[in-house]
């Protein structure tokens, strides 16, 4: 081959390689360590309360599967559910099977009964179609004196990786604190958002002190907070932390708290899922900017 012909073939290839090299890399997914193990998990997870309780509605189930597909594609891992959430567990399990994602998901579920916790957990596991759960939590502290030792025994036997407790809407914080101080747990789950900040006073500092991971539920007050905020323009300075929506603004406020491991907004809407996952990338606010965010929302 003549040198001129060889160069004519190489130039387009070199140009394409150069263009590829100059393509900006996608920002990495932000993660936090689980204190008891050091395992890293993404700061944005996926809740299923209400949104995945769709019964046998085939179209709604397919949409939930699409939400999970996009969740994993965006780097998500932790999905949270409960026997309390109607058909949500079965919807998750069906989607995991379709997406072949059982080895990808960080499965977080709950025990919610005052009777046979082991039987309920096995039913939940079969609905999820996973070999074992990563995390099981005593839901809203129901019969925790009975169920927490069961979860701890399961962990010791290798049937479970992490143990936790949950509460929501600011309930039973005094009892929650007592359990955090006296029991060996890996996770707590509680409500925390731009308006509901009681957890900042004692529970979040205690979680840091005790080396307990924190999952945050109700980040949007089941949508009420976003409906309130969306009546107002997003402040221009939100761009300083790479926020393009109020949902990202609200989530970045939460996950930037040094005690928080992962926020679990619930959605059955693929567009909302993509918006939420944007909060797992880019810059996070420092303490001063977090205060500015809270003050701004309080004035609206």
N, C-alpha and C positions, 0 to 999 in steps of 0.2 A: 504493500500500500504506500502511495506517495505521501510525503510529509504534509503537503497541503490538504489532501483528503483526510488524513488522520486528524489534523487540527480542526477541520470543519466538523468532524464528529465529536471531538472533545469539548469544543467551546460551549454548545448547548448543555452538555452534561455538567460542565463546571459551573455554568450559570445556575442550573437547577440546584446543585449542591450548595452554592453560596446562598441562594434564596432560602433554602431549608435551614441553613445554619443561622440565618438572621431572623428566623421566625421566633418571636418571643415565647419563652417557656411558660406553661400554665403555672400559676402560683400553687405551691404545695398546700395540701390539706393540713390545717392546724390540728395538732393532737395534744393530749395531756396524758401524763402517766397515772395509772392506778397505783396509789401509794403503797398498797400492801404487796404488790408484785413488780412494779416498774413497767408493766405492759402499757403500751401507748394505744389510746383509742381516740378517734376523731371527736372534736368538740361539739359537733352537731350530730345528733342521733335522730331517731324517728319514733314518735309515739303513735298509739293506735286507738286511744280512747275516743269513742263516737265515730271517728272517721273511717275505721275499718269494720265497724259493726254493720255490715251490709247484707247479712243473711245470705240467701241463695240468688240474689240479683246478679245474673251473669255479667251484665255490662259493668256494674259497679265493681265486681270482683276483678274483672280485667283491668279496670282503671287502677285499682289498688296494686295489681301486679306491675303495671307500668310505673307507678310511683316508686315501688321498690326497685325496679330495674334502673331507674334514673338515680335513685339514692345510692345504689352500689356503684354505678358508673361515675358518680361524683365523689367517690371515695368514702362514702358512709359505711358504717359497720353495725352500730348498736341499734337494735329495734326492741322496743319495750311493749309488753302487753300484760294481760291479767285475765283470770277466769271471770272477773267482773265485767269484761268488755264484750259481752255477747258473742257474736260470731268471729270476732277479730282474730283469735288464735288460729282458727281453721283457715281463714283468709290468708294469713301470713304463711302458714304451712303449705298451702296450695301454691302460693307464689314462689316460695323457696324451692319447691320441687320443679316448677316450670323453669325457673331461672337457673337451676342447678347451683344454688347459692348457699347450700347448707354448710359448706366449709368456709364461706365468706362472712356470714352473719355473726355478730356477737349477740347471742340470744338472752334477753332479759325478761323474765316473767315473775309472777308472784304467786304466793299461796294466800288464799282468802277464804278461810273456813275455820270454824271453831271445832270441827270434828276431825275426820281422817285426812290430814294434810298430805300424807304419802300417796294416797289414792288420787287426790285432786292433782297433784304434781304429775303423776303418771298419765292421767287423762290429758293434761296440758301438753306434755311432751309428745304424745301421739298426735295431737292436733298440729303442733309445730312440725312434726316429722323430723326431729333432730335426735341424735343419739343421747345427748344430755344437754342441760342448760348451762350457759356460761354463768349467769347470775340469777339467783332466786331471792326474792324479797318478801318479807311479811307485809302484806298490803294493809295500810292504814292501822298497823299494830294489832290487827284482829288476832286475839288469842296468841300473842307473841310469846308468852311464857311457855306455851306448848310447841309452837311452830318453829321458833328460833333454834332450840336444841336439835330439832329434826334437820334443819338446814345445815347446821354445824356438823352434825354426824354424817350427812351426805357428802359434805366437802371433805371431811376426814377420810371417807371411804373412796374418794375419787369420782363420785357421782355428780359432782358439782364443782365449779371453779371458784365462785364468789358468793358471799352471803350479805344480805342487806335488809333494811327496813324502809318503809315509806310513810309519808303523810302528805296531805295536800291542804290548800287553802288556810294555812296557818293553824291547823288544829293540833292539839296535844303536844305542843312544843316542849313543855316541862318534862313529860314522860319520855319524849324522844331524846332529850338531852341526857336523862338518867340512863337510858339504854346505851347511848353512845359512850358514856363514861364507864359502864359496868360490863358490857358484853364485847366479845370479839367479833366485829363485823368489818366487812370490806367496803360497803357502800351505804350511803343514805340517799333517799330521794325525797325532795321537798319542793314547795312552790316558792318561786323567786322571780321577780321581774321589776321593771322600772317603777312600778307603783307599790308592789307588795315586797317590802324590804326588811321585814321583821327578822328574817334569817340572818341578816348581817350582824345583828346584835350579839348572839351567842352561838348559834348552831354552825355557821360557816367558820368562825374562828376556832371552834372546838374541833371541827372536822380537820382543819389544818394541823392542829395540835396533836390529834389522835391518829393522823395518817389514814383518814377515811375518804374515799372517793365520793363525789357529790354529783348526783343526777338532778336536773332541774325540770320539774313539770310546770304546766300552766304558764309558759313564758309569754303568751299573748292573752292571758285570761280567757281562754277558749274563744279568742277572736275579738272580744270586746275592746281590748286595748288597741288593737290595730284599727278597728272601726273608728275609734276616737281619734287616733293620731292621723289617720288618712284624711281627715277634714282640714288638715293643716299642711303647708309645704314642708318638705324635708329640708332642714337647714343646710346651707351651702357647705358649712364646715364639716358635715358628715362625710364629705369626700376625703377628709384627712385620714379616715380609717376605712376607706374604700367601700363605703356604704352607698348603695343606689336606691334603697327602699327603706321604709319604716320597719319592715320585718327584720332586715339585716341590722338596722340600728338597734332594735330591741334585743336581738340575739347577741350582738357583740357586746352590749352592756353586760349581759349575764355571763358569758363565757370568759370575759376579761377579768372577772373576779378571781383572785389567785386560789381560792378554795374550790372553785367549780371545775368539774371534770368534763361534763357533757350536758348540754340542753337537749330536751327531747320534744320539739314541737310536733304536734299531730296534724297530719293533713292527708286527704285523699285526692288532692288536686295536683297533677304533675307540674303545672306552672308554679304553684305555691312551693312545691318541693324544690324546684330549681332555684327559686328566690331564696328560700331558707338556706340552702347549701352554699350560697354565696357568702354567708357569714362564716364559713369554715375556711375562708381564704383571705389573704391580704392582712392589713395592719389591724391591731387591736388598740383600744384606748388605754392610756395610762391612767393613774388615779385621778389626776386633775381633770382630764377629759371625761372620765366616767362621772365625776361630780357635775360637770357642765351639762352632760347628757341628762342626768336626773333632774337637775334644776330646770332645764329647758322644758322637759315634759311636764313637770309639776306646774309650770306657768300656763300651759295650754288649756 
